[in-house]
Amino acid sequence: MVSSKFRCLLPFAFLVLAVGCDSTPDGQLKVYPTSGKVLVNDQPAEGVKIVLYGNSADLQGTGTPAPYGVTNPQGEFVLTSYEYEDGSPAGEFKVTAIWPAPIPEGEDEEMYQPEDKLQEKYVSSETTPLTITVPKGGGELETIHLEN
């Protein structure tokens, strides 16, 4: 039997758990619809591959997503974490980007290693100078400015 002291604290314990957790019942981090835009040399760029890497302990480790997206002709992207275009968890992220050169006609798409038109400036989460914050609730991110 639970003592009366603990019985009166029980509702507060559940409140702390509910407020402190930002995950779904299956243990995945809660994601919010998130989109953005990439400009290369102040121009929209199609085909830029963006990946976000958590910049804090709660966004790193096994089971945490690395939200990603690919830009359309207007330089716009929608992030995917678990399911197609479901968004991103909230928090601060390092931004990596690669802009693959087109694959020459006749080359095997599976084997060809296209060069990065961004000269690998943003390819590593360890060295990228870019960070971005995804707000709780998601939405439109600040524009990501890249140079090649």
N, C-alpha and C positions, 0 to 999 in steps of 0.2 A: 504494500500500500504506500502511496506517495504521501509524504508529510505535507501539512498545510503550508509550510514555508515554501516548499518547492512547487506546490500546486499553484500558488499565486504567481510564481515566476514563469510557469510553463507558457502562457500566452506570449510573454516577451521573448522567450527563446525562439518560438516559431516566427515571430516578427523579425528578429535579427536574421534568422536563416533566410527568410523570404526576401528581405531587403538586401542582404549581403551577397546573394547569389545572382549572377547574371548568366545563367545557363538554362538549357531546356531540360525537360525530364529525362531525356536520353543521354545527358552529360555533355552535349555539344554547347559551345558558347552561343549565346543569343546573338543573332546577326540582324542587321537593319539594312533596308534597301539603300544602296550607296552607288553613286555614279560620279563621274568627273570628266575632265578634259585635259588633253596633253597638247602642248604647243612645242614644236621644235624650231628654234630660231624665230619665234613669234608667229609661226604658221601651223595650222592644224596638220597632223601627221597620221596617216593611215597605217595600221599594222604594228603599232608600237605595243609591245607586250609589257604590261605593268604587273608587278608582284609586290605585295606588302608583307613585311616581316615585323612581327610584334617587337616593340621597343621596351617592353616591361615584362616582368616574370609571369604575370597572369596571361600574357599573350604568347608565351613561348613554351616549348616542350611538346611531349607526345600528345597527340589529339587536338592540338590547336591548329586552326587553319592558317594558310598563307593566302589571303584573298588575292585574286588575280582578275585581269581583264585585258582585252585587246581593243585598240582604238579603231573606230570606223573612219570613213573619209573626212568627217568633220572633226576628228581628233577626240571623239567622245567614247567613253567606255562605261560599262556597268560591271561591278565587282561580283565575283562568284567565290563562295567559301565552301559550302557543302553541296548545294544544288545549283543548277544553272541560274546565274544572275540573282541569287538570293541575298547578296549584300556582304557586309563585313561586320565583325564585332566592333564595338566602340573602343577607342584607345589611340595611343600614339604608335605609329609605324615607321619603319625605314622603307623607303621606296626604291625598288630596283626597276630598271627599264632596259629593254633591248629592242632595237629596230632592225630586224633582219633585212638584208638586201634581197631583192627578188632572186628566185632560183632560176638560173639560165635554162632555156628550153633544151630538152633532151637529157638533163641531169636527173638522176634518181633522187626523188624528194626525200626518201627515207635515209639515204646515205650522205646527201649533200650538206655541208656545214656552211650556211651563209654567213658572211661577215656582218658585224654589227655596225650599222650606219652611224651609231652614236660613239663609235670607237671604244666601246667597253667602259665608258666613264661611269655608268650607273649599274653595271652588271652584278656587283657583289653587295650583299647586305652588310658586309664588314667595312666596305670603303665608300659606299654611296654617300654623297653629301645631302641627300634628300630625305626629309621626314614629312609626315602629314598626320593630322589628327582626324580620326573619324568620330564625329560627335555621337552621343547616345541618341538614338532615333535615326541615325544615318543622314541621308540627303545628298546634296550636291557638294562635292569637295572643292577646295580651292584649286585653281588651275595649276597643273604641273608644268613648269617651264624647263625645257631641256635644250642643250646646245650640241651640235655635231661638228 
